Amino acid sequence: MNRLARAALLLTGLSLPLLPLAAQHAHHHQAADPIAAAIAAPSRTPANVARDAYRHPAETLAFFGVQPNQTVVEYAPSGGWYTEILAPLLHEKGTFYALQPTGRSLDGYKAFLAAKPDVYGKVKVVPFPDQTGLIPAGSVDTLLTFRNVHNMVMGGTEAATFKAFYDLLKPGGTLGIVDHRLPEGRDTAREKTSGYLKVSTVRRLAEAAGFEYAGSSEINANPKDSADWEKGVWTLPPTLRHGEVDKAKYLAIGESDRMTLRFRKPAK
């Protein structure tokens, strides 16, 4: 056998063990990053995956400190966008409660879960506020709500809802909030009609309920959003309230500018 042939054989032999090592590294990386694995779950709806660019779920959940062995509550999951990620993330080691306000959205959410029982069979649906007691007080590690505080403010239920959040969380537990951001200099009356809220308003509500402010992130910021639309935040995608009128303009702006705030229930 000539030297060239011997070299080729040697290289081939050396390369064989590299493949399982690479596979082991990929498996270790996936195991070390359970949020990324949940985001990559094949059960997610393609249309929802397309919105990751605006909602940054990996960075957002990491900022809130969500772990796969936690007890997590999502308030008002509605269409299930974050449920598609949280359910796989918490399926094996954690507990996931969906605290859904009663009404039409509750029935729709239950139907969404029932369509994929292998993925969502462990999600515990709790109607709010009438069955909130099904979640033991002081048992929750992390409570999340995405783009829902403005609905509380518009409906006048914010004080009672934040109190419920506080009661459910463990001492030291985290409240994570994402919502549409109204610039601080704007008329506060816009909070009742536009779907946008000031950061100062959300902080006031949380702190009045007993929470400590624990930081913010610009993960979900969008400087293209002027937050002054005639038809409120629903002018922008995904709602696109103007229909085909100026649709390309609103799609180019993208989804709303959003605050991402973390609060903490004080440790005893």
Beta strands, then each sheet from edge to edge (+ up, - down):
strand 1: 71-75
strand 2: 95-101
strand 3: 124-128
strand 4: 140-146
strand 5: 169-180
strand 6: 212-217
strand 7: 258-264
sheet 1: 3+ 2+ 1+ 4+ 5+ 7- 6+
end
